[in-house]
Amino acid sequence: MKAVDELKGTTFVSTVDGSTLSILCPILSRGLKEKQALSKRSCCIVIENMCRLVDSPSSAAPFGPLLVPELKKVAENVSFDEIRDAALAALKALTKALGHASVDEALTSIMADEMARVEEEQQRIEAEREAELLREEENRRKEEEERRVFKEAMEAQRQLDRLAAKEEEEKKAEEIKKREKQKKSTKGQGGKCQGCGLKKCKKDCLLK
């Protein structure tokens, strides 16, 4: 990798802080995964030189999980002694930068931190899932309440419509009844005879 080759030729003279590590460590991690043995060796050299000037363990801590496992793989799996030695030297420098006394201690700490991070992430996901279930339950209750209110309103409207229709039918029946009564009666609405037109019929009134 060209970037790693350029870094290998860099002489670190000032302290290396977290922001610098955040730029360099992902590049170095990818380099350690390269198939070419020389790329792995170059990354190991850069890591060793860089870790000697890390300003504090807290700056290096976020990048331990990124580099320590990869360096350990190189130290255990590469067949060239020179590259294995470079990986071990880088591991030693990185372990010191992380504030640990040994590589095993660093790995144990990294695993513990990783497990804590995973557990925290699981708890966060579970909390989000529970909150989502509560929201869904609340929405379901609101929808049921809205349906209930709507159903009651529709039933009330149907009852009002039935009452109005019944009143209209009764009114029409009353009017028909009234007209039939008027037809049978000899007197009109004003009390006058429908035959002669007088309140008191003539002797010759046909309706008398």
Number of C-alpha atoms within 10 A of each C-alpha: 16 8 11 21 14 11 18 18 11 12 10 14 9 10 13 18 16 18 9 13 19 14 10 18 19 14 15 26 21 17 23 24 16 14 9 11 16 15 20 27 23 23 28 31 19 23 26 20 19 26 25 16 16 23 15 16 19 14 19 24 20 17 20 21 17 16 21 21 17 21 26 17 14 23 22 12 10 14 11 12 10 11 21 22 15 23 30 20 19 28 26 20 21 30 24 19 24 25 16 16 12 15 20 11 13 24 18 12 17 21 13 12 15 13 12 12 12 12 12 12 12 12 12 12 12 12 12 12 12 12 12 12 12 12 12 12 12 12 12 12 12 12 12 12 12 12 12 12 12 12 12 12 12 12 12 12 12 12 12 12 12 12 12 12 12 12 12 12 12 12 12 12 12 12 12 12 12 12 12 11 11 14 12 9 13 17 20 15 9 10 12 15 20 20 15 17 16 15 13 13 18 14 8 8 14 10 14 12
